[in-house]
């Protein structure tokens, strides 16, 4: 639980919570923008085209973000309104993880550039912590959400590509059990060399260092 950082490292705690909330909100807004582009006005009609975290995440998700460092969101869409049908569903589903990937790249490129500059030490250190946190958390979000289990984006992408997989998901009595199994697997792997968070941290550090080396 990240709530312990309130005593040990307030800056890191603030960076984690801020990064989670911003990343989830922008992830959901990306789904909304893509859906509108596909001809579906449901995100507008439901009032979800806003930066308000409460609208996208709800109270329970926000509490989870502040206490355990995990959160979720939702963007209502109506797939049968998409002008490109199944392809539209794939594009709308990919918009969220793609936005997380872009956020990660933007944050880590900025960090790499900042590492070669001589800014004010105090603010610079805190800003670096924020950029690195934003970078690696968005790597985690992008990869996690591409998992091929409902209700994650990866499941909708795979359903749009594979009719066999779509029939498999549609015939499941309790599709949420796949998600809980997937989540449990991710948690079990955290103490191994296949840790998602460990991979994200290593990739974020390597990428920001690479950007820094390009400036030397």
C-alpha positions as CSV (number, residue, x, y, z in Angstrom):
1,X,0.0,0.0,0.0
2,X,1.3,3.4,-0.9
3,X,-0.4,5.1,2.1
4,X,2.8,4.4,4.1
5,X,4.7,6.9,1.9
6,X,2.7,9.7,3.5
7,X,5.1,9.3,6.5
8,X,8.2,8.1,4.7
9,X,8.2,10.1,1.4
10,X,5.4,12.6,0.8
11,X,6.9,13.7,-2.5
12,X,6.9,10.2,-3.9
13,X,3.4,9.5,-2.6
14,X,2.1,12.7,-4.2
15,X,3.8,11.8,-7.5
16,X,2.3,8.3,-7.5
17,X,-1.3,9.5,-6.8
18,X,-1.0,12.3,-9.3
19,X,0.4,10.1,-12.0
20,X,-2.3,7.4,-11.4
21,X,-5.2,9.9,-11.5
22,X,-3.9,11.8,-14.5
23,X,-3.1,8.6,-16.5
24,X,-6.5,7.0,-15.8
25,X,-8.4,10.1,-16.7
26,X,-6.4,10.7,-20.0
27,X,-6.7,6.9,-20.8
28,X,-10.5,7.2,-20.6
29,X,-10.7,10.5,-22.4
30,X,-8.7,8.9,-25.3
31,X,-11.4,6.2,-25.5
32,X,-14.0,8.9,-25.7
33,X,-12.2,10.9,-28.3
34,X,-11.8,7.8,-30.5
35,X,-15.4,6.8,-30.0
36,X,-16.6,10.3,-31.1
37,X,-14.3,10.1,-34.1
38,X,-16.0,6.8,-34.9
39,X,-19.4,8.6,-34.9
40,X,-20.5,7.6,-31.4
41,X,-21.6,10.6,-29.3
42,X,-22.3,8.5,-26.1
43,X,-19.2,10.0,-24.3
44,X,-20.7,13.5,-24.9
45,X,-24.2,12.5,-24.1
46,X,-23.2,10.9,-20.8
47,X,-21.1,13.9,-19.7
48,X,-17.8,12.0,-19.7
49,X,-15.8,14.3,-21.9
50,X,-14.4,16.1,-18.9
51,X,-11.2,16.2,-16.9
52,X,-13.1,15.6,-13.6
53,X,-11.6,12.4,-12.1
54,X,-14.8,11.6,-10.2
55,X,-16.7,11.2,-13.4
56,X,-14.2,8.8,-14.9
57,X,-13.1,6.9,-11.8
58,X,-15.7,7.3,-9.1
59,X,-15.2,7.5,-5.4
60,X,-14.1,3.9,-4.8
61,X,-11.4,4.1,-7.5
62,X,-10.1,7.4,-6.2
63,X,-9.9,6.0,-2.6
64,X,-8.0,3.0,-4.0
65,X,-5.6,5.3,-5.8
66,X,-4.9,7.2,-2.6
67,X,-4.6,4.1,-0.3
68,X,-3.2,1.2,-2.4
69,X,-1.9,2.9,-5.5
70,X,-4.3,1.2,-7.9
71,X,-7.3,2.6,-9.7
72,X,-9.7,2.0,-12.6
73,X,-12.0,4.1,-14.8
74,X,-14.7,3.8,-17.4
75,X,-15.8,5.5,-20.6
76,X,-19.3,4.7,-21.8
77,X,-19.4,4.0,-25.5
78,X,-21.9,2.3,-27.9
79,X,-20.0,0.1,-30.3
80,X,-22.9,-0.4,-32.7
81,X,-22.7,3.3,-33.5
82,X,-19.1,3.0,-34.7
83,X,-18.9,3.8,-38.4
84,X,-16.3,1.1,-39.0
85,X,-17.9,-1.6,-36.9
86,X,-15.4,-4.1,-35.5
87,X,-12.4,-2.1,-36.7
88,X,-13.8,0.9,-34.9
89,X,-14.1,-1.1,-31.7
90,X,-10.5,-2.1,-32.1
91,X,-9.3,1.5,-32.7
92,X,-11.4,2.8,-29.7
93,X,-10.0,0.1,-27.5
94,X,-6.4,0.7,-28.5
95,X,-6.7,4.5,-27.9
96,X,-6.4,4.1,-24.1
97,X,-3.2,2.0,-24.0
98,X,-1.7,4.0,-26.8
99,X,-2.3,7.2,-24.8
100,X,-0.5,5.7,-21.8
101,X,2.4,4.7,-24.1
102,X,2.6,8.2,-25.4
103,X,2.5,9.7,-21.9
104,X,5.3,7.4,-20.9
105,X,7.5,8.4,-23.8
106,X,6.8,12.1,-23.3
107,X,7.6,12.0,-19.6
108,X,10.8,9.9,-20.0
109,X,12.0,12.0,-22.9
110,X,11.5,15.1,-20.8
111,X,13.3,13.4,-18.0
112,X,16.3,12.5,-20.2
113,X,16.5,16.1,-21.5
114,X,16.2,17.5,-18.0
115,X,19.1,15.3,-16.8
116,X,21.4,17.1,-19.1
117,X,20.4,20.6,-18.0
118,X,21.3,22.6,-14.9
119,X,18.0,23.6,-13.3
120,X,17.2,24.7,-9.7
121,X,18.2,21.6,-7.6
122,X,15.1,21.4,-5.3
123,X,12.4,21.7,-7.8
124,X,14.4,19.7,-10.3
125,X,14.6,16.7,-8.0
126,X,10.9,16.7,-7.3
127,X,10.1,17.2,-11.0
128,X,12.4,14.3,-12.0
129,X,10.6,12.1,-9.5
130,X,7.3,13.0,-11.0
131,X,8.4,12.5,-14.6
132,X,10.0,9.1,-13.8
133,X,6.9,8.0,-11.9
134,X,4.6,9.1,-14.7
135,X,6.8,7.3,-17.1
136,X,7.0,3.9,-15.5
137,X,3.3,3.9,-14.3
138,X,2.1,4.5,-17.8
139,X,4.2,1.6,-19.1
140,X,2.5,-0.6,-16.5
141,X,-1.0,0.7,-17.5
142,X,-0.4,0.3,-21.2
143,X,0.8,-3.3,-20.8
144,X,-1.7,-4.3,-18.2
145,X,-4.7,-3.0,-20.2
146,X,-3.6,-4.9,-23.2
147,X,-4.2,-8.2,-21.4
148,X,-6.6,-10.3,-23.4
149,X,-9.2,-10.8,-20.7
150,X,-12.5,-8.9,-20.3
151,X,-13.1,-6.1,-19.4
152,X,-9.6,-5.0,-20.4
153,X,-8.9,-3.2,-23.7
154,X,-6.8,-6.1,-24.9
155,X,-9.9,-8.3,-24.8
156,X,-11.9,-6.0,-27.1
157,X,-9.0,-5.7,-29.5
158,X,-8.7,-9.4,-29.7
159,X,-12.5,-9.8,-30.0
160,X,-12.4,-7.4,-33.0
161,X,-9.7,-9.4,-34.7
162,X,-10.7,-12.9,-33.9
163,X,-14.3,-14.2,-34.2
164,X,-13.4,-17.4,-32.4
165,X,-12.1,-15.4,-29.4
166,X,-15.2,-13.2,-29.4
167,X,-17.5,-16.3,-29.4
168,X,-15.4,-17.7,-26.5
169,X,-15.9,-14.5,-24.4
170,X,-19.6,-14.2,-25.3
171,X,-20.2,-17.8,-24.1
172,X,-18.5,-17.3,-20.8
173,X,-21.0,-17.4,-17.8
174,X,-18.6,-15.4,-15.6
175,X,-16.1,-13.5,-17.7
176,X,-14.9,-11.6,-14.7
177,X,-13.2,-14.8,-13.4
178,X,-10.7,-14.5,-16.3
179,X,-9.8,-11.0,-15.1
180,X,-9.3,-12.0,-11.5
181,X,-7.1,-14.9,-12.7
182,X,-5.1,-12.5,-14.8
183,X,-4.7,-10.0,-11.9
184,X,-3.7,-12.8,-9.5
185,X,-1.1,-14.0,-12.0
186,X,0.3,-10.4,-12.3
187,X,0.5,-10.2,-8.5
188,X,2.2,-13.6,-8.1
189,X,4.8,-12.7,-10.7
190,X,5.8,-9.5,-8.8
191,X,8.2,-11.5,-6.6
192,X,9.9,-13.0,-9.7
193,X,12.1,-11.9,-12.5
194,X,8.9,-11.5,-14.6
195,X,7.5,-8.7,-12.5
196,X,5.5,-6.2,-14.5
197,X,6.5,-3.3,-12.3
198,X,10.1,-4.4,-12.3
199,X,10.1,-4.5,-16.1
200,X,8.5,-1.1,-16.3
201,X,11.0,0.4,-13.9
202,X,13.9,-1.0,-15.8
203,X,12.5,0.0,-19.2
204,X,11.8,3.6,-17.9
205,X,15.3,3.9,-16.5
206,X,17.0,2.5,-19.7
207,X,14.9,4.7,-22.0
208,X,15.5,8.0,-20.0
209,X,19.2,7.2,-19.8
210,X,19.3,6.6,-23.6
211,X,17.7,10.0,-24.2
212,X,20.2,11.6,-21.9
213,X,23.1,9.9,-23.7
214,X,21.8,11.3,-27.0
215,X,22.3,14.8,-25.7
216,X,25.9,14.3,-24.6
